[in-house]
Every structure is written in structure tokens, then in C-alpha cells.
Amino acid sequence: MAVFGDLPREIISLICSLLKQSAKYNCTLVNKEFHDAAIPELWREPNLPSTHLVKQLLKCLKIGKHQRGEYIRVVKLGFKVALSDDELLHLIQLMPNLEVLELRKADELTDRSIMRVSEYCTQLKSFGITGAMVTYRSAHYLGQCQQLQKLTLASCPNLTPLALLPFGQLKIEYLDLSGCKWLNVADTAYDLCSFQHLTHLNLVCCDIINMDFIHHLTAATCLPNLQDFSITGGTVIEDSAIIPFVKAHGNIRGLFLLECAITDSTLEAISDALPSLHNLDLSFCRRLTSHGVRHLISHCSNLRLLGLKDCGITQSDFPEIPSSVFPAITENYPHLNTLSYTELGYIRAQCQQQQQHQQQEQDEEMAENETLSTISMDDPEEEESVSQSYTYIQQYLDAQTA
């Protein structure tokens, strides 16, 4: 029977990678083999929910005998963690193998630290900042991260419309520009079309996105691999922009059209052009009807979640859904916020029954019409036959009399 000590190092490392952080620590106490395998996994993605813990980690890395920072691959800091330029610089210098750096609260960070990220984190694959006071200078240096695949520059007000230019030759698959107000057609939309590997694009709360911007992304060669697209229309994005866009990007699986001036025509185009659609959010699109939504649901068989917040759609529009499925009290009762896979299933079943009933009625009507048509066609022939027989008999009798 094999014992722990006989297991290959790769197997032990794989076991440790699947465990929670506390369990990884326990693995260091099993034996030397588990200790050596668990240490890199234990340090791989430290849990840092507060600024205090980040500062403790920084202090630990500075005074430690072993360079544990070399094991750190992922650093994700939430909204409760704020770092200064100096703190971030010290941190990234001690993490040379960092692959993921995401800072959700970066409003204290400037070019002084961000422009140095590519210098110290040469293996970076994912980078994200929200609210940072960075300029094009940072974008220029971040473009030197040759392995970068995921990029978030959310709510960074000091960037320019040319901010995407340094990343055009990289294999960026995920791009989040939510909350940015500097996008334009001539530069930003133009540069976006060079992101041939892009699968996810987030343009939520970019107030200056207009019809021309979407039209520019509709070209057949623009974003050919797009799978997830999110936008806030600001009531200026209409059917004439969205319909060609969805037709040009038939691989979309997740679509978020928030506050757009679209109608049921867009819903029909979506149901025809996006067979793989899984998630759709139409919140704050107030020109839609329950009939259009029902048609969409019945024709998008892979749809799993539909957002309808503030669209004017109510529970009474879908009486086939049992009341027990809905929460007893919702934020905007009786209006619907979302329809889950279960609720969509009830609607599809009802649509299928209606279609079967209509088909049955059509078949019966067609059969009845065929019968009537046969009778109407037979009657003149019978009358003509009787008339001919009567004439023949009269002629025969006249001949006999004569």
C-alpha cells in the first residue's frame, strides 16, 4: 500500500491546490513532502480583505528569511483595501512571478506606481484597476506586458481616447472599460477593432457611447471572437445599431443591453442571430412589450437568465408561472426583475402548448377546407352528368315517338 511519502511531488501539489486555505496550512504539518508541496500553494493567492493585512504581508515579505513572495501568483484587493503608490511599488518588487493583479480601489494610485508594473511583473496575465488617476503614460508601459490577456481600466478619468493603442498587438481576451468617459469613435472604437482575440467587452456606464460607436464595431472583421458584450445605451442606442451588431457577432453567449432605446425588433433579431445566448439583461429598456419578451424566450432555447428590471414587465404578463415560484415580497412588485431558468421553462412550456394547439387548429382547418373544396369541385360535375343523361333520355324518347 502506498503511503503519503511515496506520492510524487506533482500529485501532492495537485492535492494541495484543490484545498481551502486553512486545509493547505494543515498540509504543511503532515510531513516534509507535504510541507514542501503545500508552501507554494499556501502563498499562491493570499487572502487580503483589509489594508491592514496587506501591510502585514508587506512587512512579512521584507523581513522573511525565505523569499516567499516568489510563490505569490495572484493578488486581488477589494473595495476595502487602499494602497498608496509607495506601498504598491514595494509590494510588486517582492512578487516577481505575479500573474494576476487586480485593485478594485485604486483612487490613490498614479503613474508613479502603475507605470512600473511591467518592469517588475514580467509574467502578468491579468491586470485591473478601478478609479486610478493614471494617464496614457501608464497605458504605454502596461502595453509592454507581453503575456497580458485580461485588462480592466474601469473609471479611470485621466486616460485619453488613445489609451487602447499600446495593447493592440497583445492577445487581450477580456477588456473592461466600464465607467470611462473618454471613449470616442475615431480613436477608441478604431483601436478596438484590432483586438482580434477579444471575447469579453464591458462598456457599462460609458455615457458617451453612441450609435456611431456601435456601428463601427459592426464590421465583419471587428471582434470576430466576441462572446460577452455589455453596454449602457443612455436611451440613445436604438434598434438600427444593435440589430446589425448582434447579426455580425453570432457567437455571443452573454449580452447586457442596459437602458437602450430598443424595441421588440431587437428581441426578434437576437432570437434569430444568437443561438448560443445564455444570459441576457435588458434592464431599463422601457420600449419592450411582454409579447416581444415571450417571443424571445420561446425562440432562445439556451437562455438561462433574463434581466428585466424596470422594463415595465409584470408577473401578470406570464400567468403560467406559479405564484409560489416568485418571492412573496420583491423590491418592485408586481414588476419583474429577472426570470431564472425555472421561470423561463414555464414560459417555454406554455408557448409550446399554444404552438401545438395552433398547429392542430390549422391542420383541422386545412382538412375541412380540403373537404369543402372536394365537394365544391364535385357538384358541378354531378349536375353536368345528370343534365347529359336527361338530354340523352329525351332524345331517345323523341326518336321512339317519331
Beta strands, then each sheet from edge to edge (+ up, - down):
strand 1: 74-77
strand 2: 100-103
strand 3: 126-130
strand 4: 150-154
strand 5: 174-176
strand 6: 200-203
strand 7: 228-232
strand 8: 254-258
strand 9: 279-281
strand 10: 305-307
strand 11: 338-339
sheet 1: 1+ 2+ 3+ 4+ 5+ 6+ 7+ 8+ 9+ 10+ 11-
end
